[in-house]
Amino acid sequence: MMKKTTLLSCCLALGLLSAPPAWAEETLRLMAYGDSLVHGYGLPDGETFPDQLEAALREQGHDVNVLNAGNSGDTSKAGLSRVDWALADDPDAVILVLGANDALRGLEPSAMEDNLSELIVRFRQEELPVLLAGMMAPRNLGPEYTEEFDSVFPRLAEEHDVLFYPFFLKDVAAEPELNQDDGIHPNAKGVAVIVENILPKVEELIEETRSGGTSGDDSAS
């Protein structure tokens, strides 16, 4: 009887050790944090970036909700100012999409870099994996500005060791058929292209989140 009891105890212990943590099977809450490109300027419900991304991820078998934490008009500074409010939604990971309005207003890239760096640190303090989506400055701002602006995003990704998608508007920027009449905001077809392109990186973010890790440690920053 003693041997059977010992064997049963061992089996139960092994089962507990091998079972994934409960949170690993729960619905993940991915927060898309950004400006009008996230919020969905000019788009109906169901066609915004968070909506289309969630639908695409669920088609791939991922149990996720994508939170729309976009605010039209936000610069990197404005995004930094509301981060604590956004974190009240208790996300599990963050897709960071800011910088477009800094470029459109010709704001100083070094200030944008400081703001985005503080945002990443804030997310990492909450132990949230981050996917940083890069931006590119309009080429009419001159080579010096565009070079300085464009270099901010890969540098931040390397500095903070976060997942990185180089250009959020890849294959969509300056394509009339994929943008609204203003030539700036993607239409529903444009958002679908963005989602298709960024999806593999978001799946990496999900894998990192499910594993319970973050790429680096900014807790002492």
N, C-alpha and C positions, 0 to 999 in steps of 0.2 A: 504493500500500500504506500509505503514511504517512497519507493522508486517511482511509482506512477504519479504521485503528487509532485515530486521533484521535476519529472519530465514535463508535466503540465505547466508548471511554473516557468520552466525554461522556454517552452514554446510561446507562452504568453508574453514573456519578456522580449523574445526575439521579434514577435509580431509588433510590439510597441515600438521597438527600435527601427524596424524596417518601414513602418507606416509613415507616409508623408505627414507633415504638420497640417492641422485642420485648415489653417489659412491658405495653404497651397492649393486647396481645392475650391476656395470661395471665389465668387465673382470679383474680378479685379476692377478697380476704379482708376482708370487712366485719365489724368487731367490734362487737357490741351489748353495751355496757358499762353495767351497772346493778344493780338489786336484784332482788327476787322477780318483778317484772313482766317482767323479761328472763329470769331463770332458769327461770321456768315453774312456780311453786309450785302443787301440786295437779294438774298436767297431765301426761299421758303423753308419751313421746317422740313427736315428729312433730307435736305440737299447740302447742308453745311458740312464743313470738314469733319467735325466730331461725329455728326450723324452718319456720313458716308463711311468714315473710318470704322465706326462701331459695326456697321452692317457688313463691311468687308472682313473684319476680324471674326465675326460670328460665322460667316460663311466658311472660314478656315478652321472652325471648331473651337475658337477661343471664347471662353466665358468671361466677357468683359463689358463694362459700361464705360463710355468715353464722355467725360464731363466737359461741357463747354464753358471754359473759363476765359473766353475772349471778350475784349472790351474795345469796341471800335474807337480808333483815334489814339490808342495808347502808344506812347514812346516807351523806351526801356525804363526811363525814370518813372513814368506813370505806372508801369507794370510792377516796379519795385515797391511803389507806395501802397499797393493794395494786396501784397502777397499774403499777409497774415489773415486778411478777410477770406481770401480764396482757400487757404489751407483749412479753414473751418469745415470745408466739404469732405475732409478726411480722405484724400486720394492715396493710392498705393504707389503711383509713379507719375512722372510729369513729362510731357512733350512741350518743350519751350520754344515758342515761335514769336520772337520780338525782334525789332530792329528796322523793319520796313519804314515806319514813320520817322525814325531818326534820320534815315537816308533821304526821304522825301522832303524833310525840313532842313536838310543840310547840317544837322547837328554834329557836334564834335565826336568822332569815332572813339576817342580815348574815354570820354565820359560814358558813352554807351557800353564800352568794355567794362568799366567799373560797375555800372548798374547790373549788367548781365552776370558779372562775376559774383556780386552780392546775392543775386537771385539764386544762382546755383548753390552757393554756400548755404543759403537759407533752406533750400530744398534738402540738401544733404544733411543738414542738422536734424531734419525730421526723418532721416534715413530713407529718403525717397530716391530711387533710381531716376536718372534724368536722360532724356534724349534731346540734344540741342539741335535745332534746325537752323541752318545758316541762311543768311540773306546776302544779296549782292546789290551794290549801289547802282543807281541809274548812271549810265556811261556819260551822260551830258554834264555831270558834275566835275569832270576832269580827271586825268589819270592819277594825280597825287591823292585826291580824296578817295577815289574808288579803290586804289591799292590799299590805302590805310584802312578803309572800311571793311573790305572783303577779308583782310587778314585777321580781323578780330575773332571771327568764329572758330576757325581751326586752332588758333592759339588758345582760346578758352577751353576747347574740347581737350586739348593736350594737357593744359595746366591743371584742369580739374578731373581729368581721366573719366570723361563721360562719353556715352554713345553720341555719335555725330552723323548728321545727314547734311551734306554740304550746301544744298540750295533748295529751299522749300518750294520755290516756284519753277523748278526744273521742268522744261518742256512746255511750260504754260506762259511764262513772262513773254510779252510782246507778240503773242499769238492771238490775233483778233477773234478768231472763232472760239477761243477758249476763255475769253474775258468779256466782262460786261461793257457797256458802251463807254465807260470812263477809261477803259484800257488799263486799269489797275487791279480791279477786283475780279477774281475768277468767277465764271458762271458755273452752273452745275456740272457741265462737261469738263471744265477746267479742274474743278475740285476732284472729279473722278480720276483724272490723270495724276494729280498730286497724291491721292490715296494709293493708287496703283504703284507709283514710284517709291513712296516712303514705307509701304507695308512691310517689306523685309526688315527694315530697321526697327519698326514698331514691334515686330515679332521678337526681335532680339531683346528689346526692352521688356517684353512680357516674360521671356525666358529668364532674364536677370532678376526680375521681380519675383517670379515663382520660386527661384532658387534661394531667395532671401538675402541677396547680396547687392552691394553697390560697387561700382568699379573702383572707386578710390575713397579717401577719407578727408573731408574738409572740416571735421569737427573742431579742429584747433585753429581754423582760419579766423 
